[in-house]
Amino acid sequence: MEKYDLIVIGAGPAGYAAAMRGVDFGKNVCLIEKNKLGGTGLYNGALSSKTMWELAQKISDVNDTIVSIGKEPYEITWEQVQKTIGEATFERKFQYSCHIKLLQTETFNTQFTFARGSAFFLSDHEIEVTDSDGKKEIIFGENIVIATGSRPRLLPNILVDEKNILTSDGIEHITNFPKSLVVVGAGVIGCEYATIFANFGKTKLYMIDRQDRILPFEDPDVSKLISDKMEEKGVVVHHNATLVRLEQIDNEIEYELSYPNGENEIIRVEKALLSVGRKPNVENLGIENAGVKMSERGVHIGDDDTQTNIPHIYAVGDVSGKIDLVNMGEIEGRHAVERIFGKISERISYDNICTIMFLNPEVAAVGMNEQDCIKNNIPVKVVKIDYSILARAIAMRKPDGFFKIIVTNDKEMKILGMRAVGEHASSTIQAVGLLIKMDVGIKVLAELVHPHPSIVEGIQECVRMLLNKSVFKSSVFKDKLSCYSLVDGVKIPLERL
């Protein structure tokens, strides 16, 4: 029986990062993957969908320009879309594959093994690996990291065939642009795919939203701007709608909605996309044989700072149920291995996670929003600046968006959170995330020399407003600039020159 210092089950972002960190420590590492190297971070997820978003965004920008001067819109074929996605995923897959093959050569002198197959716990140290031919091998791990990822969650009584009724696993593999598409779910993934197909301009989009606004976990101003831009692109959002049924009839998809006022509505479309969350891959692992317990909800594997109830077994990434993001999966994977071999004591902090939502426009977030502050009864100061007064946004002709920064309601004014909505939003968030981690005030941002013209100047102007040093005064541009305190859920305007 082959023995390893570390066995990692799953070669998605979290598992791959964990295995490479084990290599850093000079340990004997085995990485097991039953399906695709790179996982959802590469296929049917982060890289593929964002490649698709980038292409759709370019098409939309070009057409906004040429249509405005009276020319016919540029059209792209679905084959061209798939070719671009294929090239991007192949490039990343090639990097992963070459990296793994080279690590296993004598040149690099590592004790790294990559095993293809399904993993099954026989005990808390023994793993049975079954390859595609059915051949079985039992290996022993002193320490084990479970990083088996997640898959799209399904709804009862809806038959997903990944051809007409699809999840994110199937939507990128259709054969042509659908003439019409209904998206079930108004969270991040649903809104991203609605944005993508709306930007391509070849599909009539519908979105079913159970609540009164999309992206309900974000503040209303974020939600409204994204919703308005969707509707400008022709997306029909069914707010406060309950899905009664969705089924395939006469080669079409028919769905029925009910509303609080008692009305019902029936619509037919070509295809449907279910986007109602993700489910961790915990089945068929045999974790019960290792004594590993599930979380209290019984959905995810339970863990304490990545460590399960079995001290030498860890759970990271989507399977642990924290935050389904590539960057956090990688951090958790690295952290678990550092706990095992580095004996670190500092716990993972989830307070300064930088996230991006690929919408129209982009939404970048870090830390708390206003809803969080109200819910936790935290008194804060809030400052907001509209993109339309930023020189770079004016130059790009992209005036839709805003920065919003939330700080403590005291003299130190430490940053608790920020939202950036607009062009280049994803490039603005990192410095604020660092300041949250460092637990420092806003003065350092006000004193930095920012590049000009750049979108990040909006952050500097925000903190200047809080310090009463802004170039533009909120008392003059009241519709573009705002500064207020938030106490007991009540907004109180701050007097500014």
C-alpha positions in Angstrom: 0.0 0.0 0.0 1.4 3.4 -1.1 1.7 5.8 1.8 1.4 9.6 1.5 1.9 12.5 3.9 -1.0 14.2 2.2 -3.9 13.0 0.0 -6.0 15.6 -1.7 -9.4 14.5 -3.2 -10.4 16.8 -6.0 -8.3 18.9 -8.4 -10.4 22.0 -8.6 -9.1 25.4 -7.4 -9.1 24.4 -3.7 -7.7 21.0 -4.1 -5.0 22.0 -6.6 -3.9 24.8 -4.3 -3.8 22.5 -1.3 -1.7 19.9 -3.2 0.8 22.5 -4.4 1.2 23.9 -0.9 2.0 20.3 0.2 4.7 20.3 -2.4 6.1 23.5 -1.0 6.6 21.7 2.4 8.5 18.9 0.6 5.8 16.3 1.5 4.8 13.2 -0.3 1.5 14.3 -2.0 -1.2 12.5 -3.9 -3.8 14.6 -5.8 -6.8 12.6 -6.9 -9.3 13.8 -9.6 -12.1 11.7 -11.2 -13.2 14.1 -13.9 -11.7 17.3 -15.2 -8.5 18.9 -13.9 -9.3 22.4 -12.8 -12.9 21.7 -11.9 -15.6 24.3 -12.0 -12.9 27.0 -11.8 -12.1 26.1 -15.4 -15.1 24.3 -16.9 -18.7 25.4 -16.8 -17.8 28.1 -14.3 -15.3 30.8 -13.5 -13.0 30.8 -16.6 -15.5 29.7 -19.2 -18.4 32.0 -18.2 -16.1 35.0 -17.7 -14.6 34.4 -21.2 -18.1 34.4 -22.5 -18.9 37.6 -20.5 -15.9 39.4 -21.8 -16.8 38.5 -25.4 -20.4 39.5 -24.9 -19.4 42.8 -23.3 -17.2 43.7 -26.3 -20.0 42.9 -28.7 -22.4 45.1 -26.8 -19.9 48.0 -26.6 -19.2 47.8 -30.3 -22.9 47.7 -31.2 -23.8 50.5 -28.9 -21.3 52.6 -30.9 -22.1 51.6 -34.4 -25.9 51.5 -34.0 -25.8 55.0 -32.6 -24.4 56.3 -35.9 -26.9 54.4 -38.0 -25.1 51.3 -38.9 -26.3 47.7 -38.7 -25.2 45.8 -35.5 -22.3 43.4 -35.6 -23.3 39.8 -35.3 -21.3 36.9 -34.0 -22.1 33.2 -34.4 -22.4 30.7 -31.6 -19.6 28.7 -33.2 -17.3 31.7 -32.8 -18.4 32.1 -29.1 -17.7 28.4 -28.4 -14.3 28.7 -30.2 -13.3 31.5 -28.0 -14.4 29.7 -24.8 -12.6 26.5 -26.0 -9.4 28.4 -26.7 -9.4 30.0 -23.2 -10.2 26.8 -21.3 -7.6 24.8 -23.4 -4.9 27.3 -22.6 -5.5 27.0 -18.9 -5.9 23.3 -19.0 -2.7 23.0 -20.9 -0.9 25.0 -18.1 -2.3 22.7 -15.4 -1.5 19.5 -17.3 2.1 20.5 -18.2 2.7 21.7 -14.6 1.5 18.4 -13.2 3.5 16.3 -15.7 6.7 18.2 -15.1 6.3 18.1 -11.3 6.4 14.3 -11.6 9.7 14.1 -13.5 13.1 13.7 -11.9 14.0 17.2 -13.0 12.0 18.8 -10.2 12.6 16.1 -7.7 9.2 16.2 -6.0 7.2 13.4 -4.3 4.1 14.4 -6.1 1.6 11.9 -7.7 -1.5 12.7 -9.7 -4.1 9.9 -9.7 -7.0 9.7 -12.1 -10.1 8.1 -10.5 -12.8 8.2 -7.9 -11.9 8.3 -4.3 -13.7 6.4 -1.5 -12.9 6.3 2.2 -12.4 2.8 3.6 -11.2 4.3 6.9 -10.0 7.6 8.3 -6.6 7.0 6.6 -7.3 4.6 3.8 -8.6 5.7 0.4 -9.7 3.4 -2.4 -9.1 4.9 -5.9 -11.0 3.4 -8.8 -9.9 4.4 -12.3 -12.0 4.6 -15.5 -11.3 1.0 -16.3 -12.5 -0.2 -12.9 -9.1 -0.9 -11.5 -8.8 -0.3 -7.8 -5.9 0.7 -5.6 -5.8 1.4 -1.9 -3.6 4.2 -0.6 -2.8 5.5 2.9 -2.8 9.2 3.9 -1.4 10.6 7.1 -3.5 13.7 6.3 -6.4 14.1 3.9 -8.0 17.2 2.4 -11.5 16.8 0.8 -12.0 19.3 -2.0 -14.6 17.7 -4.2 -16.4 20.9 -5.1 -20.1 21.4 -6.0 -22.6 21.1 -8.7 -25.8 23.0 -9.7 -28.7 22.5 -7.4 -31.9 21.2 -9.1 -35.6 21.8 -8.3 -38.1 19.0 -7.7 -40.5 18.2 -10.5 -38.3 19.9 -13.1 -36.6 17.5 -15.5 -33.2 18.8 -16.5 -31.9 17.3 -19.7 -29.1 19.9 -20.3 -30.5 20.4 -23.8 -33.6 22.4 -23.3 -33.9 22.7 -19.6 -30.3 23.5 -18.5 -28.1 24.3 -15.6 -24.8 26.2 -15.8 -23.2 22.8 -16.7 -25.1 22.7 -19.9 -25.8 26.3 -21.0 -22.4 26.8 -22.6 -22.7 23.6 -24.7 -25.9 24.4 -26.6 -25.7 24.4 -30.4 -26.9 27.9 -31.1 -28.1 31.1 -29.5 -31.6 30.4 -28.1 -34.3 32.6 -29.5 -35.7 33.0 -26.0 -34.5 31.9 -22.6 -36.0 32.1 -19.1 -33.6 32.2 -16.2 -34.9 30.7 -13.0 -33.2 32.5 -10.1 -32.0 36.1 -9.7 -28.8 35.5 -7.8 -25.3 36.1 -9.1 -25.0 33.2 -11.6 -28.5 33.8 -13.0 -27.9 37.5 -13.4 -24.5 36.9 -15.0 -25.9 34.6 -17.7 -28.9 36.9 -18.3 -26.3 39.7 -18.8 -24.2 37.6 -21.2 -27.1 36.6 -23.4 -28.7 40.1 -23.3 -25.3 41.6 -24.4 -25.1 39.3 -27.4 -28.4 40.7 -28.4 -29.8 37.5 -30.1 -32.0 36.1 -27.3 -35.2 37.4 -25.6 -34.5 37.1 -21.9 -36.9 36.5 -19.0 -35.9 36.2 -15.4 -37.9 34.8 -12.5 -37.3 36.6 -9.2 -39.0 35.3 -6.1 -38.4 38.7 -4.3 -39.2 42.3 -5.1 -35.7 42.9 -6.5 -32.8 41.0 -8.0 -29.5 40.4 -6.0 -31.4 40.8 -2.7 -28.2 40.3 -0.6 -26.9 43.7 -1.9 -28.2 47.2 -1.1 -31.2 48.5 -3.1 -29.0 51.0 -5.1 -26.8 48.2 -6.4 -29.8 46.1 -7.3 -31.7 48.9 -9.0 -28.8 50.0 -11.2 -28.2 46.4 -12.4 -32.0 45.8 -12.9 -32.4 49.0 -14.8 -29.5 48.2 -17.2 -31.0 44.7 -17.7 -34.3 46.1 -18.6 -32.7 48.6 -21.0 -31.3 45.5 -22.8 -34.9 44.1 -23.0 -34.7 41.6 -20.2 -38.1 41.0 -18.6 -37.8 40.5 -14.8 -40.8 38.7 -13.1 -40.6 40.2 -9.6 -42.3 38.6 -6.6 -43.0 35.6 -8.8 -43.5 32.0 -7.7 -42.8 29.3 -10.2 -45.8 27.0 -10.3 -44.4 24.7 -13.0 -41.9 24.5 -15.8 -42.0 21.8 -18.4 -41.3 20.9 -22.0 -44.4 21.0 -24.2 -44.3 20.8 -28.1 -40.6 21.3 -28.3 -40.9 24.5 -26.2 -40.5 25.3 -22.5 -43.7 26.4 -20.8 -43.6 28.0 -17.4 -46.4 29.2 -15.2 -46.0 31.9 -12.5 -48.2 33.1 -9.7 -48.1 36.5 -8.1 -49.1 37.8 -4.6 -52.2 39.5 -6.1 -53.6 36.2 -7.2 -52.8 36.5 -10.9 -51.2 33.8 -12.9 -49.1 34.0 -16.1 -48.1 31.4 -18.6 -45.2 32.0 -21.0 -43.4 29.8 -23.6 -39.7 30.1 -24.5 -37.2 28.0 -26.3 -35.0 27.1 -23.4 -34.7 27.5 -19.6 -31.7 27.9 -17.3 -32.0 26.8 -13.7 -29.8 29.0 -11.5 -30.9 28.3 -7.9 -27.6 27.7 -6.2 -25.1 24.9 -5.9 -24.9 21.6 -4.0 -21.7 20.2 -2.5 -20.3 16.9 -3.9 -20.4 14.8 -0.7 -22.1 11.7 -2.0 -20.3 8.4 -2.8 -17.2 9.5 -0.8 -17.7 7.2 2.1 -17.0 9.9 4.6 -19.0 8.0 7.2 -16.4 5.2 7.1 -13.8 7.8 8.2 -16.2 9.2 10.9 -16.4 12.6 9.3 -19.6 14.4 10.3 -21.7 16.7 8.2 -22.7 20.3 9.2 -25.7 20.9 11.5 -27.8 21.5 8.4 -26.6 18.2 6.9 -25.7 19.8 3.6 -22.0 20.5 3.8 -19.1 18.8 5.5 -18.7 20.3 8.9 -15.4 22.0 9.7 -13.7 24.4 12.1 -11.3 26.6 10.2 -11.1 23.9 7.5 -10.5 21.0 10.0 -13.3 18.4 10.3 -14.2 16.5 13.5 -11.5 14.0 12.5 -8.2 16.0 13.3 -6.2 14.8 10.3 -9.1 15.3 7.7 -9.9 18.7 6.3 -12.7 20.1 4.0 -12.0 23.1 1.8 -13.7 24.9 -1.1 -17.4 24.5 -2.0 -17.7 21.3 -0.1 -17.3 23.1 3.2 -20.2 25.4 2.5 -18.5 28.8 3.3 -18.2 30.8 0.2 -18.3 29.3 -3.3 -15.5 31.4 -4.9 -12.3 30.3 -6.6 -10.2 32.7 -4.6 -11.6 31.5 -1.3 -11.3 27.9 -2.2 -7.6 28.4 -3.0 -7.1 30.3 0.3 -8.8 27.5 2.3 -6.8 24.8 0.5 -3.6 26.5 1.3 -4.6 27.3 4.8 -5.5 23.7 5.6 -2.1 22.4 4.5 -0.4 25.2 6.4 -2.3 24.1 9.5 -1.2 20.5 8.9 2.5 21.1 8.2 3.2 24.7 9.2 1.3 24.6 12.6 -0.1 28.1 12.1 -2.5 29.5 14.7 -4.1 32.4 12.8 -7.6 31.5 11.5 -9.0 32.4 8.1 -10.7 35.7 8.0 -13.8 36.2 5.8 -14.1 39.9 6.6 -12.2 41.3 3.7 -13.1 39.0 0.8 -13.0 40.8 -2.5 -15.7 39.6 -5.0 -16.7 40.5 -8.5 -20.1 40.1 -10.1 -19.8 40.1 -13.9 -22.9 42.1 -14.8 -23.7 45.2 -16.7 -21.9 47.1 -15.3 -19.5 45.1 -13.1 -20.1 45.0 -9.4 -17.1 44.6 -7.0 -17.6 44.2 -3.3 -15.6 43.8 -0.1 -16.7 43.8 3.5 -20.1 44.9 4.8 -22.9 46.7 3.0 -25.6 49.0 4.4 -28.0 46.1 4.9 -25.4 44.3 7.0 -24.9 47.3 9.2 -28.6 47.8 9.7 -29.1 44.1 10.5 -26.3 44.1 13.1 -27.2 47.6 14.4 -23.8 49.0 13.7 -23.7 52.9 13.5 -21.6 53.9 10.5 -20.9 56.7 8.1 -21.6 56.2 4.4 -20.2 58.1 1.5 -21.2 57.7 -2.2 -19.9 59.2 -5.4 -21.4 58.9 -8.9 -19.3 57.7 -11.8 -20.6 60.5 -13.9 -18.2 63.0 -12.2 -15.1 60.9 -12.6 -12.8 62.0 -15.4 -11.9 58.5 -16.6 -15.6 57.4 -16.7 -16.4 60.6 -18.7 -13.5 59.7 -21.1 -14.7 56.2 -21.6 -18.3 57.4 -22.0 -19.3 55.0 -19.2 -21.0 57.2 -16.7 -23.2 54.5 -15.1 -22.1 53.5 -11.7 -20.9 54.6 -8.3 -18.6 54.0 -5.4 -19.9 53.6 -1.9 -17.7 53.3 1.2 -18.8 52.5 4.7 -16.7 53.5 7.7 -17.0 53.4 11.5 -18.9 56.3 13.0 -16.0 57.7 15.0 -12.9 59.8 14.5 -10.8 56.8 13.2 -13.3 56.1 10.4 -12.0 52.6 9.7 -13.4 51.0 6.5 -16.0 48.3 7.1 -17.0 47.8 3.4 -17.1 49.1 -0.1 -19.2 48.6 -3.2 -18.0 49.6 -6.7 -20.5 49.5 -9.5 -19.3 50.4 -13.0 -16.6 50.1 -15.5 -13.3 48.8 -14.1 -15.0 48.2 -10.7 -13.0 45.0 -10.2 -9.7 46.8 -10.4 -10.6 49.2 -7.6 -11.4 46.9 -4.7 -8.1 45.4 -3.6 -6.6 48.4 -1.7 -9.8 48.7 0.3 -9.7 45.0 1.2 -6.2 45.4 2.4 -7.1 48.4 4.6 -10.0 46.3 6.1 -7.5 43.6 6.9 -5.0 46.1 8.4 -7.8 47.6 10.5 -6.7 51.2 9.7 -8.5 54.5 9.0 -9.2 56.2 5.7 -6.5 58.9 5.9 -3.9 56.8 4.0 -6.2 56.6 1.0 -6.8 60.3 1.0 -3.1 61.0 1.0 -2.1 58.6 -1.8 -1.2 60.0 -5.2 -3.6 58.1 -7.5 -3.0 57.8 -11.3 -5.0 60.3 -13.4 -7.3 59.8 -15.1 -8.4 56.6 -13.4 -11.5 55.1 -11.9 -9.8 54.6 -8.5 -9.7 58.4 -8.1 -13.4 57.9 -7.1 -12.3 56.1 -4.0 -10.0 58.9 -3.0 -12.7 61.5 -3.5 -15.0 59.4 -1.3 -12.6 59.5 1.6 -11.9 63.2 1.0 -15.6 63.8 1.4 -15.6 62.1 4.8 -12.6 64.3 5.8 -14.4 67.4 4.4 -11.6 67.9 1.8 -13.3 66.9 -1.4 -12.8 68.7 -4.7 -16.5 68.6 -5.5 -18.9 69.5 -2.7 -21.9 67.4 -1.9 -23.9 70.4 -1.0 -23.6 71.5 -4.6 -23.8 68.2 -6.5 -26.4 66.6 -4.2 -27.6 64.2 -6.9 -24.0 63.0 -7.5 -22.4 63.0 -4.1 -23.8 62.0 -0.7 -22.5 61.6 2.8 -24.6 60.4 5.7 -24.6 58.6 9.0 -26.6 55.4 9.5 -27.9 55.0 13.1 -30.6 52.5 14.0 -31.4 52.1 10.3 -32.0 55.8 9.9 -30.1 58.0 7.4 -28.9 61.3 8.8 -27.3 63.6 6.2 -23.8 64.9 7.2 -23.3 68.6 6.7 -20.6 69.2 4.2 -19.5 72.4 2.5 
